Amino acid sequence: MPAFGEAFSAMPLVAVLRGITPDEVLSVADALIDAGFRMIEVPLNSPEPFVSIAKLVKHCPATVAVGAGTVLRPEDAGRLADTGAELLITPNTDPEVIDAAVRLGLVPMIGCMTPSEALAALKHGAQALKLFPAARLGAAYVKDVRVVLPKGTKLVGLGGIGLAEMEDFVKAGIDGFGFGSNLYKPGRSASDVGAIAKDLVAEWRRLGGK
């Protein structure tokens, strides 16, 4: 499944659609893709998440990486793999979940906060790390963590980061971002999500992204 590597290189921004329903997921996804997003996550504490994920897999172009977020149990990796999705994203570092993802050929983007968690996640096969909660830790923390991470480690910031915070984190060495309620929240229209997404993509490009 090659979408993740290409998607991350093209636009390393993850849309976190927490609370989205299967009925609205495709219109929101279309707005995100039109804006330039290439990675879409449906957290598993959303209504019928695997239904939404399966619909996204069938609907989205092959250049878009689709997956589940808030994956807390190894058995959910199997359900995710059955949908044909690629990304498995967690808020925490659980070796059993990472091992299950690797075994099933999924791409683990693993949540971590401390250097110990980050290095443990990489040891078990994480292909990207999600620094969470990034805004509370601050941009300067990115520099601290970078010192101990292997060169080339993909580091994504998520949690409280919006348009105004992006520049400081990019200067500190972050590789990408995840956007949750500041991008999508239940009740927000697809057109509004698309407008916000376009601003985020434009800011990423202004800051030196592709």
VEXSE-675850 format. One record per residue: residue number from 1; residue in one letter; chain; x, y, z of N, C-alpha, C in turn. Coordinates in pm, whole numbers, padded with zeros to 5 digits, always signed. Layout:
REM residues N
resi / resn / chain / n_x / n_y / n_z / ca_x / ca_y / ca_z / c_x / c_y / c_z
NUM / A / A / X / Y / Z / X / Y / Z / X / Y / Z
...
END
This chain:
REM residues 210
resi / resn / chain / n_x / n_y / n_z / ca_x / ca_y / ca_z / c_x / c_y / c_z
1 / M / A / +00086 / -00119 / +00000 / +00000 / +00000 / +00000 / +00089 / +00123 / +00000
2 / P / A / +00110 / +00187 / -00113 / +00209 / +00293 / -00123 / +00156 / +00432 / -00092
3 / A / A / +00030 / +00449 / -00063 / -00027 / +00584 / -00055 / +00037 / +00668 / +00055
4 / F / A / +00068 / +00606 / +00170 / +00115 / +00686 / +00283 / +00243 / +00764 / +00252
5 / G / A / +00344 / +00697 / +00200 / +00470 / +00764 / +00174 / +00455 / +00879 / +00077
6 / E / A / +00381 / +00856 / -00029 / +00359 / +00960 / -00128 / +00273 / +01072 / -00071
7 / A / A / +00171 / +01035 / +00005 / +00082 / +01134 / +00064 / +00156 / +01222 / +00163
8 / F / A / +00239 / +01161 / +00245 / +00313 / +01237 / +00346 / +00409 / +01334 / +00279
9 / S / A / +00475 / +01289 / +00174 / +00568 / +01376 / +00103 / +00495 / +01493 / +00035
10 / A / A / +00377 / +01465 / -00017 / +00303 / +01567 / -00091 / +00236 / +01669 / +00001
11 / M / A / +00176 / +01622 / +00110 / +00104 / +01713 / +00200 / +00087 / +01644 / +00336
12 / P / A / +00180 / +01666 / +00428 / +00180 / +01592 / +00555 / +00084 / +01649 / +00659
13 / L / A / -00041 / +01664 / +00618 / -00147 / +01712 / +00706 / -00254 / +01605 / +00715
14 / V / A / -00291 / +01570 / +00838 / -00392 / +01465 / +00861 / -00522 / +01530 / +00906
15 / A / A / -00630 / +01498 / +00837 / -00763 / +01545 / +00877 / -00823 / +01443 / +00972
16 / V / A / -00852 / +01486 / +01094 / -00908 / +01398 / +01197 / -01058 / +01425 / +01206
17 / L / A / -01138 / +01331 / +01159 / -01283 / +01351 / +01148 / -01356 / +01286 / +01265
18 / R / A / -01325 / +01330 / +01385 / -01387 / +01271 / +01503 / -01535 / +01307 / +01511
19 / G / A / -01619 / +01206 / +01518 / -01762 / +01227 / +01530 / -01836 / +01226 / +01398
20 / I / A / -01765 / +01206 / +01288 / -01831 / +01207 / +01158 / -01917 / +01082 / +01140
21 / T / A / -02023 / +01094 / +01061 / -02111 / +00981 / +01034 / -02090 / +00929 / +00893
22 / P / A / -02129 / +00804 / +00867 / -02115 / +00750 / +00732 / -02189 / +00830 / +00626
23 / D / A / -02298 / +00894 / +00664 / -02377 / +00970 / +00566 / -02305 / +01096 / +00516
24 / E / A / -02221 / +01155 / +00600 / -02155 / +01280 / +00561 / -02009 / +01265 / +00525
25 / V / A / -01952 / +01147 / +00545 / -01807 / +01135 / +00534 / -01755 / +01160 / +00393
26 / L / A / -01828 / +01119 / +00292 / -01776 / +01135 / +00156 / -01776 / +01280 / +00110
27 / S / A / -01877 / +01356 / +00145 / -01879 / +01497 / +00105 / -01768 / +01575 / +00175
28 / V / A / -01743 / +01543 / +00300 / -01634 / +01608 / +00373 / -01500 / +01566 / +00314
29 / A / A / -01485 / +01439 / +00283 / -01360 / +01392 / +00223 / -01334 / +01461 / +00090
30 / D / A / -01436 / +01476 / +00008 / -01418 / +01543 / -00121 / -01371 / +01687 / -00102
31 / A / A / -01427 / +01755 / -00002 / -01385 / +01893 / +00025 / -01240 / +01898 / +00071
32 / L / A / -01200 / +01803 / +00152 / -01062 / +01796 / +00200 / -00964 / +01768 / +00086
33 / I / A / -00999 / +01673 / +00002 / -00912 / +01636 / -00109 / -00900 / +01752 / -00207
34 / D / A / -01011 / +01819 / -00231 / -01009 / +01935 / -00321 / -00918 / +02045 / -00265
35 / A / A / -00910 / +02055 / -00133 / -00825 / +02155 / -00069 / -00677 / +02117 / -00071
36 / G / A / -00650 / +01988 / -00092 / -00511 / +01944 / -00097 / -00471 / +01842 / +00006
37 / F / A / -00562 / +01804 / +00096 / -00530 / +01702 / +00197 / -00514 / +01566 / +00131
38 / R / A / -00421 / +01488 / +00187 / -00394 / +01355 / +00131 / -00404 / +01244 / +00236
39 / M / A / -00435 / +01281 / +00361 / -00448 / +01180 / +00467 / -00573 / +01210 / +00548
40 / I / A / -00658 / +01108 / +00563 / -00786 / +01124 / +00632 / -00800 / +01014 / +00738
41 / E / A / -00833 / +01058 / +00859 / -00847 / +00966 / +00973 / -00988 / +00975 / +01029
42 / V / A / -01049 / +00859 / +01053 / -01176 / +00852 / +01125 / -01150 / +00785 / +01260
43 / P / A / -01155 / +00859 / +01370 / -01133 / +00798 / +01501 / -01239 / +00693 / +01532
44 / L / A / -01197 / +00591 / +01604 / -01288 / +00481 / +01631 / -01395 / +00513 / +01734
45 / N / A / -01386 / +00631 / +01798 / -01495 / +00672 / +01887 / -01595 / +00761 / +01814
46 / S / A / -01600 / +00747 / +01681 / -01701 / +00811 / +01597 / -01816 / +00713 / +01572
47 / P / A / -01932 / +00761 / +01528 / -02043 / +00669 / +01497 / -02008 / +00578 / +01380
48 / E / A / -02022 / +00448 / +01397 / -01998 / +00350 / +01292 / -01868 / +00377 / +01215
49 / P / A / -01757 / +00384 / +01284 / -01633 / +00427 / +01219 / -01586 / +00335 / +01106
50 / F / A / -01602 / +00206 / +01124 / -01554 / +00115 / +01019 / -01638 / +00124 / +00892
51 / V / A / -01765 / +00161 / +00907 / -01848 / +00184 / +00789 / -01796 / +00306 / +00713
52 / S / A / -01768 / +00413 / +00787 / -01714 / +00534 / +00723 / -01580 / +00507 / +00656
53 / I / A / -01495 / +00433 / +00725 / -01361 / +00404 / +00669 / -01373 / +00321 / +00542
54 / A / A / -01458 / +00220 / +00544 / -01476 / +00138 / +00424 / -01528 / +00221 / +00307
55 / K / A / -01618 / +00313 / +00334 / -01669 / +00400 / +00228 / -01558 / +00489 / +00172
56 / L / A / -01473 / +00540 / +00260 / -01362 / +00625 / +00216 / -01264 / +00546 / +00129
57 / V / A / -01235 / +00424 / +00169 / -01140 / +00342 / +00094 / -01190 / +00321 / -00050
58 / K / A / -01318 / +00295 / -00065 / -01375 / +00272 / -00198 / -01385 / +00401 / -00279
59 / H / A / -01401 / +00512 / -00211 / -01432 / +00639 / -00278 / -01309 / +00723 / -00312
60 / C / A / -01211 / +00724 / -00224 / -01098 / +00816 / -00238 / -00999 / +00770 / -00345
61 / P / A / -00930 / +00864 / -00410 / -00825 / +00826 / -00504 / -00715 / +00745 / -00436
62 / A / A / -00642 / +00669 / -00515 / -00535 / +00586 / -00459 / -00423 / +00668 / -00397
63 / T / A / -00418 / +00796 / -00430 / -00314 / +00884 / -00375 / -00347 / +00934 / -00234
64 / V / A / -00466 / +00900 / -00185 / -00509 / +00943 / -00052 / -00499 / +00826 / +00046
65 / A / A / -00430 / +00850 / +00158 / -00416 / +00748 / +00262 / -00530 / +00762 / +00362
66 / V / A / -00603 / +00654 / +00383 / -00719 / +00652 / +00472 / -00689 / +00561 / +00590
67 / G / A / -00742 / +00598 / +00707 / -00721 / +00510 / +00820 / -00808 / +00542 / +00939
68 / A / A / -00780 / +00473 / +01048 / -00852 / +00490 / +01173 / -00764 / +00556 / +01276
69 / G / A / -00827 / +00638 / +01359 / -00757 / +00696 / +01472 / -00815 / +00645 / +01603
70 / T / A / -00750 / +00680 / +01712 / -00789 / +00634 / +01846 / -00801 / +00482 / +01849
71 / V / A / -00705 / +00416 / +01788 / -00701 / +00269 / +01789 / -00634 / +00226 / +01919
72 / L / A / -00709 / +00160 / +02005 / -00660 / +00127 / +02139 / -00644 / -00022 / +02162
73 / R / A / -00696 / -00106 / +02072 / -00693 / -00251 / +02093 / -00634 / -00321 / +01972
74 / P / A / -00553 / -00424 / +01993 / -00496 / -00498 / +01880 / -00601 / -00555 / +01786
75 / E / A / -00714 / -00598 / +01841 / -00817 / -00659 / +01757 / -00877 / -00559 / +01658
76 / D / A / -00872 / -00431 / +01692 / -00924 / -00331 / +01599 / -00835 / -00316 / +01476
77 / A / A / -00709 / -00353 / +01488 / -00621 / -00352 / +01371 / -00671 / -00450 / +01266
78 / G / A / -00720 / -00564 / +01309 / -00774 / -00661 / +01215 / -00897 / -00610 / +01145
79 / R / A / -00987 / -00546 / +01217 / -01107 / -00490 / +01155 / -01069 / -00380 / +01055
80 / L / A / -00967 / -00302 / +01091 / -00923 / -00196 / +01002 / -00864 / -00253 / +00873
81 / A / A / -00781 / -00356 / +00888 / -00722 / -00418 / +00770 / -00829 / -00475 / +00677
82 / D / A / -00937 / -00525 / +00733 / -01045 / -00581 / +00652 / -01112 / -00476 / +00564
83 / T / A / -01105 / -00350 / +00602 / -01166 / -00244 / +00520 / -01080 / -00207 / +00400
84 / G / A / -00952 / -00248 / +00403 / -00860 / -00208 / +00298 / -00791 / -00076 / +00326
85 / A / A / -00814 / -00020 / +00443 / -00748 / +00106 / +00480 / -00601 / +00082 / +00510
86 / E / A / -00528 / +00190 / +00521 / -00382 / +00182 / +00532 / -00329 / +00231 / +00666
87 / L / A / -00382 / +00341 / +00716 / -00326 / +00407 / +00834 / -00389 / +00355 / +00963
88 / L / A / -00305 / +00329 / +01061 / -00351 / +00299 / +01197 / -00288 / +00402 / +01288
89 / I / A / -00372 / +00486 / +01349 / -00323 / +00599 / +01427 / -00371 / +00585 / +01571
90 / T / A / -00280 / +00607 / +01664 / -00313 / +00593 / +01806 / -00285 / +00723 / +01880
91 / P / A / -00346 / +00739 / +01999 / -00313 / +00853 / +02084 / -00201 / +00819 / +02183
92 / N / A / -00165 / +00691 / +02189 / -00071 / +00645 / +02291 / +00026 / +00543 / +02230
93 / T / A / +00118 / +00497 / +02311 / +00218 / +00399 / +02267 / +00188 / +00265 / +02332
94 / D / A / +00128 / +00176 / +02255 / +00094 / +00041 / +02301 / +00163 / -00058 / +02207
95 / P / A / +00268 / -00125 / +02254 / +00341 / -00218 / +02167 / +00254 / -00325 / +02104
96 / E / A / +00153 / -00374 / +02174 / +00068 / -00478 / +02118 / -00011 / -00426 / +01997
97 / V / A / -00056 / -00303 / +02004 / -00129 / -00244 / +01891 / -00034 / -00223 / +01773
98 / I / A / +00086 / -00174 / +01801 / +00184 / -00153 / +01694 / +00219 / -00285 / +01628
99 / D / A / +00245 / -00387 / +01709 / +00281 / -00518 / +01655 / +00170 / -00573 / +01566
100 / A / A / +00045 / -00554 / +01608 / -00067 / -00602 / +01528 / -00073 / -00528 / +01394
101 / A / A / -00049 / -00398 / +01398 / -00051 / -00320 / +01274 / +00057 / -00366 / +01178
102 / V / A / +00176 / -00386 / +01228 / +00288 / -00429 / +01144 / +00260 / -00567 / +01085
103 / R / A / +00208 / -00656 / +01167 / +00178 / -00791 / +01122 / +00076 / -00792 / +01009
104 / L / A / -00016 / -00697 / +01012 / -00124 / -00691 / +00913 / -00091 / -00602 / +00794
105 / G / A / +00028 / -00545 / +00791 / +00069 / -00463 / +00679 / +00013 / -00322 / +00681
106 / L / A / -00033 / -00276 / +00799 / -00082 / -00140 / +00813 / +00034 / -00044 / +00841
107 / V / A / +00009 / +00084 / +00826 / +00109 / +00187 / +00854 / +00078 / +00247 / +00991
108 / P / A / +00160 / +00220 / +01093 / +00133 / +00274 / +01227 / +00188 / +00416 / +01243
109 / M / A / +00098 / +00510 / +01275 / +00135 / +00644 / +01318 / +00100 / +00651 / +01466
110 / I / A / +00202 / +00650 / +01549 / +00182 / +00619 / +01690 / +00196 / +00743 / +01779
111 / G / A / +00097 / +00762 / +01865 / +00098 / +00873 / +01957 / +00201 / +00855 / +02067
112 / C / A / +00272 / +00962 / +02097 / +00372 / +00957 / +02203 / +00390 / +01096 / +02261
113 / M / A / +00449 / +01102 / +02382 / +00480 / +01229 / +02442 / +00626 / +01234 / +02486
114 / T / A / +00672 / +01127 / +02547 / +00808 / +01126 / +02601 / +00906 / +01061 / +02503
115 / P / A / +01036 / +01088 / +02519 / +01135 / +01018 / +02437 / +01128 / +00866 / +02453
116 / S / A / +01099 / +00818 / +02573 / +01089 / +00673 / +02594 / +00977 / +00614 / +02510
117 / E / A / +00862 / +00680 / +02508 / +00750 / +00633 / +02427 / +00784 / +00639 / +02278
118 / A / A / +00847 / +00748 / +02237 / +00882 / +00764 / +02096 / +00976 / +00654 / +02049
119 / L / A / +01079 / +00627 / +02126 / +01176 / +00525 / +02086 / +01118 / +00385 / +02093
120 / A / A / +01030 / +00361 / +02189 / +00963 / +00230 / +02197 / +00874 / +00209 / +02076
121 / A / A / +00802 / +00314 / +02035 / +00715 / +00302 / +01918 / +00796 / +00271 / +01793
122 / L / A / +00908 / +00339 / +01775 / +00992 / +00313 / +01658 / +01049 / +00172 / +01662
123 / K / A / +01087 / +00126 / +01779 / +01143 / -00009 / +01794 / +01044 / -00115 / +01748
124 / H / A / +00916 / -00090 / +01772 / +00813 / -00188 / +01735 / +00763 / -00171 / +01592
125 / G / A / +00807 / -00067 / +01522 / +00773 / -00057 / +01382 / +00688 / +00062 / +01342
126 / A / A / +00674 / +00162 / +01430 / +00601 / +00282 / +01391 / +00667 / +00347 / +01270
127 / Q / A / +00588 / +00387 / +01173 / +00642 / +00455 / +01055 / +00635 / +00607 / +01067
128 / A / A / +00558 / +00654 / +01165 / +00553 / +00796 / +01197 / +00512 / +00809 / +01343
129 / L / A / +00552 / +00919 / +01404 / +00517 / +00947 / +01542 / +00424 / +01066 / +01547
130 / K / A / +00326 / +01059 / +01636 / +00232 / +01169 / +01656 / +00256 / +01228 / +01795
131 / L / A / +00315 / +01346 / +01800 / +00341 / +01413 / +01926 / +00210 / +01469 / +01979
132 / F / A / +00166 / +01417 / +02094 / +00034 / +01451 / +02147 / +00041 / +01457 / +02299
133 / P / A / -00015 / +01563 / +02359 / -00081 / +01680 / +02300 / +00021 / +01790 / +02269
134 / A / A / +00039 / +01820 / +02144 / +00150 / +01904 / +02098 / +00143 / +02047 / +02151
135 / A / A / +00028 / +02110 / +02143 / +00020 / +02251 / +02182 / +00053 / +02271 / +02329
136 / R / A / +00012 / +02180 / +02413 / +00042 / +02194 / +02556 / +00190 / +02172 / +02585
137 / L / A / +00254 / +02088 / +02505 / +00397 / +02067 / +02522 / +00477 / +02185 / +02469
138 / G / A / +00428 / +02248 / +02362 / +00494 / +02365 / +02305 / +00592 / +02330 / +02195
139 / A / A / +00614 / +02427 / +02108 / +00702 / +02405 / +01993 / +00845 / +02373 / +02036
140 / A / A / +00891 / +02434 / +02144 / +01029 / +02410 / +02189 / +01051 / +02263 / +02225
141 / Y / A / +00945 / +02196 / +02265 / +00958 / +02054 / +02303 / +00996 / +01969 / +02182
142 / V / A / +00954 / +02012 / +02063 / +00990 / +01939 / +01941 / +01141 / +01930 / +01927
143 / K / A / +01210 / +02041 / +01952 / +01355 / +02042 / +01943 / +01417 / +01945 / +02043
144 / D / A / +01361 / +01940 / +02162 / +01414 / +01849 / +02265 / +01400 / +01703 / +02223
145 / V / A / +01284 / +01669 / +02170 / +01259 / +01530 / +02130 / +01344 / +01493 / +02009
146 / R / A / +01360 / +01585 / +01917 / +01437 / +01559 / +01795 / +01580 / +01513 / +01825
147 / V / A / +01635 / +01558 / +01935 / +01774 / +01525 / +01969 / +01794 / +01374 / +01979
148 / V / A / +01694 / +01302 / +02027 / +01711 / +01159 / +02051 / +01647 / +01072 / +01943
149 / L / A / +01574 / +01131 / +01850 / +01508 / +01052 / +01746 / +01605 / +01021 / +01633
150 / P / A / +01594 / +00902 / +01574 / +01677 / +00871 / +01457 / +01651 / +00969 / +01343
151 / K / A / +01752 / +00996 / +01267 / +01739 / +01086 / +01153 / +01635 / +01030 / +01056
152 / G / A / +01550 / +01119 / +01007 / +01446 / +01078 / +00913 / +01315 / +01039 / +00976
153 / T / A / +01308 / +01039 / +01110 / +01182 / +01005 / +01176 / +01075 / +01108 / +01141
154 / K / A / +00959 / +01061 / +01098 / +00847 / +01150 / +01066 / +00775 / +01186 / +01196
155 / L / A / +00767 / +01315 / +01226 / +00708 / +01362 / +01350 / +00593 / +01458 / +01319
156 / V / A / +00473 / +01421 / +01363 / +00351 / +01496 / +01337 / +00301 / +01554 / +01469
157 / G / A / +00263 / +01681 / +01468 / +00208 / +01744 / +01587 / +00056 / +01748 / +01582
158 / L / A / -00007 / +01710 / +01692 / -00154 / +01711 / +01699 / -00197 / +01744 / +01841
159 / G / A / -00306 / +01818 / +01850 / -00361 / +01853 / +01979 / -00348 / +02001 / +02008
160 / G / A / -00452 / +02076 / +01974 / -00453 / +02218 / +02003 / -00380 / +02305 / +01903
161 / I / A / -00335 / +02248 / +01793 / -00263 / +02325 / +01693 / -00360 / +02371 / +01584
162 / G / A / -00357 / +02500 / +01558 / -00435 / +02557 / +01450 / -00347 / +02639 / +01360
163 / L / A / -00408 / +02720 / +01278 / -00336 / +02801 / +01181 / -00229 / +02888 / +01248
164 / A / A / -00263 / +02948 / +01360 / -00173 / +03042 / +01426 / -00049 / +02976 / +01485
165 / E / A / -00059 / +02848 / +01518 / +00052 / +02780 / +01584 / +00148 / +02711 / +01488
166 / M / A / +00109 / +02698 / +01363 / +00187 / +02616 / +01270 / +00331 / +02665 / +01252
167 / E / A / +00348 / +02795 / +01238 / +00481 / +02848 / +01207 / +00584 / +02812 / +01313
168 / D / A / +00549 / +02830 / +01440 / +00645 / +02800 / +01547 / +00685 / +02653 / +01546
169 / F / A / +00589 / +02565 / +01520 / +00620 / +02423 / +01519 / +00705 / +02384 / +01398
170 / V / A / +00679 / +02444 / +01284 / +00761 / +02417 / +01166 / +00904 / +02462 / +01190
171 / K / A / +00922 / +02578 / +01248 / +01056 / +02628 / +01279 / +01128 / +02537 / +01378
172 / A / A / +01051 / +02471 / +01464 / +01110 / +02381 / +01563 / +01145 / +02244 / +01506
173 / G / A / +01097 / +02216 / +01384 / +01135 / +02090 / +01320 / +01027 / +01987 / +01304
174 / I / A / +00900 / +02026 / +01321 / +00791 / +01931 / +01301 / +00779 / +01899 / +01152
175 / D / A / +00737 / +01777 / +01120 / +00726 / +01733 / +00980 / +00586 / +01744 / +00923
176 / G / A / +00487 / +01757 / +01010 / +00350 / +01763 / +00963 / +00257 / +01786 / +01081
177 / F / A / +00127 / +01791 / +01053 / +00028 / +01821 / +01155 / -00095 / +01734 / +01139
178 / G / A / -00162 / +01713 / +01251 / -00296 / +01660 / +01250 / -00391 / +01766 / +01300
179 / F / A / -00507 / +01778 / +01236 / -00605 / +01880 / +01273 / -00737 / +01813 / +01306
180 / G / A / -00787 / +01841 / +01426 / -00912 / +01782 / +01471 / -01027 / +01880 / +01468
181 / S / A / -01072 / +01923 / +01587 / -01193 / +02004 / +01596 / -01177 / +02143 / +01535
182 / N / A / -01054 / +02189 / +01519 / -01037 / +02318 / +01451 / -01055 / +02305 / +01299
183 / L / A / -01061 / +02183 / +01249 / -01089 / +02157 / +01108 / -01229 / +02102 / +01089
184 / Y / A / -01259 / +01991 / +01157 / -01392 / +01929 / +01148 / -01446 / +01906 / +01288
185 / K / A / -01574 / +01935 / +01304 / -01649 / +01892 / +01423 / -01791 / +01867 / +01379
186 / P / A / -01863 / +01780 / +01450 / -01999 / +01746 / +01410 / -02084 / +01872 / +01392
187 / G / A / -02153 / +01876 / +01279 / -02238 / +01989 / +01247 / -02175 / +02088 / +01152
188 / R / A / -02044 / +02080 / +01133 / -01978 / +02172 / +01040 / -01996 / +02120 / +00897
189 / S / A / -02035 / +02206 / +00808 / -02065 / +02164 / +00671 / -01938 / +02130 / +00595
190 / A / A / -01954 / +02051 / +00490 / -01841 / +02013 / +00407 / -01776 / +02136 / +00345
191 / S / A / -01855 / +02234 / +00305 / -01798 / +02354 / +00244 / -01716 / +02433 / +00345
192 / D / A / -01762 / +02439 / +00470 / -01685 / +02509 / +00573 / -01555 / +02434 / +00604
193 / V / A / -01563 / +02302 / +00610 / -01443 / +02222 / +00631 / -01343 / +02246 / +00518
194 / G / A / -01394 / +02249 / +00396 / -01308 / +02273 / +00281 / -01239 / +02408 / +00286
195 / A / A / -01312 / +02511 / +00329 / -01253 / +02645 / +00338 / -01142 / +02649 / +00442
196 / I / A / -01164 / +02586 / +00557 / -01061 / +02581 / +00660 / -00941 / +02502 / +00610
197 / A / A / -00968 / +02390 / +00544 / -00861 / +02306 / +00492 / -00774 / +02381 / +00392
198 / K / A / -00835 / +02461 / +00307 / -00758 / +02538 / +00210 / -00664 / +02636 / +00278
199 / D / A / -00710 / +02698 / +00386 / -00624 / +02790 / +00461 / -00506 / +02716 / +00525
200 / L / A / -00531 / +02597 / +00578 / -00424 / +02519 / +00640 / -00321 / +02475 / +00537
201 / V / A / -00367 / +02431 / +00422 / -00277 / +02390 / +00314 / -00194 / +02510 / +00266
202 / A / A / -00260 / +02624 / +00251 / -00188 / +02743 / +00206 / -00081 / +02784 / +00306
203 / E / A / -00112 / +02772 / +00435 / -00013 / +02808 / +00537 / +00103 / +02711 / +00535
204 / W / A / +00076 / +02582 / +00519 / +00184 / +02484 / +00512 / +00277 / +02517 / +00395
205 / R / A / +00220 / +02549 / +00283 / +00302 / +02582 / +00166 / +00380 / +02713 / +00187
206 / R / A / +00317 / +02809 / +00253 / +00386 / +02935 / +00282 / +00508 / +02913 / +00372
207 / L / A / +00495 / +02816 / +00459 / +00602 / +02788 / +00554 / +00714 / +02701 / +00495
208 / G / A / +00700 / +02671 / +00367 / +00807 / +02596 / +00302 / +00771 / +02457 / +00261
209 / G / A / +00646 / +02416 / +00288 / +00603 / +02284 / +00244 / +00578 / +02285 / +00094
210 / K / A / +00542 / +02169 / +00041 / +00521 / +02157 / -00103 / +00383 / +02204 / -00142
END
